[in-house]
Amino acid sequence: MIKHNAPITQDEDIELVSLFCGAGGLDLGFERAGFKTVWANDILPEACETHSRWSDAEVVCADIKKIDVVDIPRAKVVVGGFPCQGFSLAGPRKVDDSRNILYKFFVNVVDELQPDVFVAENVKGILTLGNGEIIKAIIAEFADKGYTVTAKLVNAADYGVPQDRMRVIIVGTRNGRKFVFPEPYESRVTLADALRDLRDPEPDEVCDAPYSSRYMSRNRKRQWSDVSYTIPAMAKQCPLHPSSPDMVKLGPDIWKFGKGKTRRLSWREAAVIQTFPADLEFAGDLTKKYLQIGNAVPVNLAYAIGSSVMNQYFKR
């Protein structure tokens, strides 16, 4: 079992239900803040297996559309990063994408369980999808269920994550008090800070797929003294290790590799950059490992949000 940081002292467990849980980055961060995950759900078997390796929660591996809400235990907090493929700036942005309506199942669970607080996470693109009408509709639906909703665009790099990762955090409270987001930390964690104690990867831990024209359309390398580019869910789009030579710009959207050994970040390095514990073993093949890691909420970002939720609404 992964050892968590010491939780905030409290009289009883503050139970948490997690939707679209993936490997559990959001849940792990909230557990470090003092919450207890009792039930989690995802559709990807490998993600459910990874989650079960570190948590004691009941992990239900199934399509959320096929789960009866009455079978989900009541909890004081509901969290989840509902699927964002249709919202992403990196891919097609379709208002009618079927994946864009999965948030409605999140709303239904919140309506049924009536938690004190819910926390949802999504990509930056959700703010401008449909000329901003999508995010307004999502907030309105939660508000109709009796919640005071606050949404903010944050960068995970401001909260102990060695990575530029812009994400929208949506927090709803039932007591009418608006959530106050934590202030950014005074300093950032660099790639050198994050990766200095990791061993060199084995060949089967690094994606060695050919570099596509899309990959070569921009710089993919950050320096040791900087934070990483965003860790993606696609293995072949993973940024370069900082030991790689600098990329050279040839023209608009055209780059080439410099001289020397070039390689992507290994899945273990990507996991550490996402602030998962270094000893957490992800389930599945190499592609599924990168997928789980890239889809996750960084643990340290989740911890910062979870700590603020605990302090504002639950700490005795």
Secondary structure, 3 states (H helix, E strand, C coil): CCCCCCCCCCCCCEEEEEECCCCCHHHHHHHHCCEEEEEEEECCHHHHHHHHHHCCCEEEECCHHHCCHHHCCCCCEEEECCCCCCCCCCCCCCCCCHHHHCHHHHHHHHHHHCCCEEEEEEEHHHHCHHHHHHHHHHHHHHHHCCCEEEEEEEEHHHHCCCECCEEEEEEEECCCCCCCCCCCCCCCCCHHHHHCCCCCCCHHHCCCCCCCCCHHHCCCCCCCCCCECCCCCCHHHCCECCCCCCEEEEECCEEEECCCCCCECCHHHHHHHCCCCCCCCCCCCHHHHHHHHHHCCCHHHHHHHHHHHHHHHHCC
